[in-house]
Amino acid sequence: MNVAIANPVVALVGNPNAGKTSLFNALTGSRQKVGNYPGVTVERKSGRLALPDGRIADLIDLPGTYSLTPRSPDEQVTRDAVLGHLSGEKRLDAIVAVIDATNLRNHLRFVLELRRLGLPMLVALNMVDLAERDGTSIDTERLASILGLPVIATVAVRRRGLAELGAGLAGVLRGETPAIAASPDSDVTLLQREARTIANAVMLAQGTQRRWSQRLDGITLHPVFGPLLLAGLLFFMFQAVFAGAEAPMAWLAGLVSSAQAALSSALAAGPLRSLLIDGVLGGVGAVIVFLPQILILFFFILCLEQSGYMVRAAFLMDRLMARVGLNGRAFIPLISSFACAVPGIMATRTIDSPKDRLTTILIAPLMTCSARLPVYAVVIGAFIPTTNVGPFGLQGLVLFGLYIAGVVGALVAAWALRRTVTKGPSPTFLMEMPKYQWPAPRDIGIGLYQRGLAFVQRAGGIILISTVVLWALATWPKPPADWNRPPLEYSAAGRIGAALEPIFRPIGFNKEIALALVPGMAAREVAVSALGTVYSLQGVDEDHAEGLIDRLRGTWSLPTALAFLAWFVFAPQCISTLAVTRRETGGWRWPAFMFAYLFAAAYAAAGITYWTAVALL
Amino acid sequence: MSSPRLIERLSRGEIATISAIDRAGLDPETARRLHELGFDEGVDVELLHRAPFGGDPLAVRVGNMVVALRCSMARLIEVEPAARAAE
């Protein structure tokens, strides 16, 4: 048999917050494959682990779950994979049950449930360092003999116990530990009690319960300081996104324009040169410069998630969310949607009430995603002066205001939706608050790498294609010799823009904007590259040193710029969001509804902004 | 024996023992999740925090875990003074 086929498949299974993903990262490093399970949008992460006996195991990181009785699509995947029912997934050869040593009583219950499956299995007793710091001491050998399973103490974030885990896994895969007669009960209460009995038997000393974590909660959950801290953190995050990215963005922009200059002198004038310089570099380059901002935003979101703060934020926000008919749990998908609505909508799978989940999905695109950042950045850079208001830059304040506008819009939309299309009983809010943890640099690094790569792949894929298509539309047909206006107006793109302009003229948009909104359907940030392509083709002579920002400053009025910003607060155009909504809601009905209501809101907001600005300025 | 009380009536930092869970007031899945999060008769709970803007939801320590839940659900859990002396 081929060695590649014979790789044993091993899954990491465990409760949320057991440190499963940290362990997965420590075992597989950055050589991970991130994909999707067929039919569902649950992220599938796999990697390779070299075992000490020379074999290679395919390691899968399954979504965290409390039991094999699923309450959400995420948990369903774990259950199906563990039971071998998941289509497209090979049967598991072994399970590594990851449990938190500081929370033995609860996590052992799941181990007992998994043990009933009779699969070869090994227990990774993770975070033993935190247990020790709390003063808890666990008799690992006793635990192993009671469970009848190998138990390996690990500290994933410090890479402790990894070699032992590999050796243990090799042993389990060789069948050294026979599958044992499982406990007869599947009733949760009985398993829970059995777990407590075992935990009490193996804990030699029981520490104080994470006093420092609770002391920190005294501040973060304080009725007054808690919300202030949350607002401050979010504000700081958005200031950092703007200020911190300035230098690397300038460097990237310089790189793009020097590449354009080099090509310009290396190639003879003609369609190829125009394609490379105006199409590819002008379009993709305009998007790729926003990589630093996107990485900074993701850095903050990853830190907030991994430190355990995100759940506290959900706790703080639950009451306010309840007023608009949502629950605090929706806060996490909504915060993730600040990065991108697609993972945000996917994160709604942890919400168990269907109505509540649907409402959250429908308002997720109102959270300002990172794809809107390039659009905001260009327009703010062009039209908002770099003056300071007190200690804060005006540009950062405007950006913050746009984010707030999105949030307010989302709350209003949720309130309205809950009273109309998603009417139903108010949902419950029940969630574990994990202990605080210092985010592990490796986990943050791998997370950033995966997200940065996804962004660059998007730039190289859908954005590149739509840029080239737009370039072609904007280049042909060529105008006749006696055409004395910009050639763009004669091209196919120019005509599409002219046809669309009457729809958008009442809200202050010009032809170029109308045109840029069309390819912007593919991805919001394409609107920027489209503007880049349109305006660099519109120039009489190629002067690529002049950036898009300067072009806009010269051609747009301030009310138009503000209306454009307001449009993008609601911006319904994003094919990926609509596609993931279709997948998550199982049909075209809800994505169609989402598009219609967002379009109406965007149109109204841009119109009101435009005419207010015209009246005031 | 003292009369049963509700978690939301505890003062912050007070430890009590769960005496009864009204499972009939919950759908079976939610009741199951309560157990998965460690709630059970005989387990100690401690009221840690009340959320801002009206004191709902609550953060409760159950065993070694901190769980957030709304008052409406906490009302289905009866407690009595802890069997052991508070720390």
Interface residues (C-beta under 8 A of the other chain):
Chain A: Y66 S67 T69 R71 T102 N103 L104 R105 N106 R109 F110 V188 T189 Q192 R193 R196 T208 Q209 R210 Q214 D217 G218 L221 H222 P223 V224 G226 P227 V311 A314 F315 L316 D318 R319 L320 A322 G328 D352 T428 F429 L430 M431 E432 M433 K435
Chain B: E29 T30 R32 R33 L34 H35 E36 L37 G38 D40 L48 H49 R50 A51 P52 F53 G54 D56 P57 A59 R61 G63 N64 M65 V66 V67 A68 L69 R70 S72 M73 E87
